[in-house]
């Protein structure tokens, strides 16, 4: 028997993790912008994100971005769990 996932719990868990990552990312950008831009540049395999990245973010921009991350992550987690349960 395949164990079913609770779609709401998976969505909330993913939203929580992504929310924490978003907060950490914003803090790193404020505290050590050079390192943060180099770090993400390495992840994107040589794309020079310093040419397109902002080095300052207002609190309202941070808050709107955080809300978008939380809602998007919840929906992705919820959809993932629903699809997982259908395939089981």
N, C-alpha and C positions, 0 to 999 in steps of 0.2 A: 504494500500500500504506500502510495506517495504522500508525503506530508504536504499539506496545503499551507501557503503563506497567507498571513493576514495582511491584505493590501494596505490598510490604513497604517499598520505598524511599520511596514517596510517603507512606505512613503514618509512617515514621520522620522524614521531612523536616517534615511538618506538626506532629508531636509536638515536634520540636526547636524550631521557630519559636514555637509556642504556649507551650512551656515557658519560653523566653526572655522572651516577652511577659508571662507570669505573674509571673516574677521581677522584671522591671522595674516592673510594676504594684504589686507588694507593696512594693518599695523606695520608690516614689513615695508610696505611702500612708503609710509610716513617716516619710519625710523631709519631705514637703510635703503634708500631708493636705488642707488647704484647696484648694490648686491642683488636686490630683488629683480631689477630689469635684466641683469646678466643671467640670473638663475632661470628666469622664464625664457630668455633668449636661447639658452642651452636646451631647454625642453623642446623648443620649436625648431631645433636642428639648424641653427645658423641664421634664422631670420632675424634681422636687426630690428627688434621691437622698440628700441630707443627712438627710432624715427617716427613711430606712431603712438607711443605710450604717453600718457599724462603722468607727470611726477607729483601732482597734487590733486587731491580729491576733496571736495567740500563734504561736510557732514550730511547734507541732504542727498548728494550723489551717492555717498556710501550707503545711506539708509534705503534709498530706492533700489540700489543694486542688491543689497542684502534681501530685501523683500522679493525681488525678482528671482534671486537664487533659491530662496526658501520655497516659493510657489512652484517654480520649475522643477526643482529637485523632488518635491513631494509628488508632483504629477508623474515624473519619470519613475519613481519608486513604486507608485501605485499601479501604473501601467505594467511595469516589469512583473510585479507580483500577480497581477491578473493573467498576464500571458503565461507565466510560469505555471499557474494553477490550471490553465486550459490545456497546456501541453502534458501535464501530469496524468 
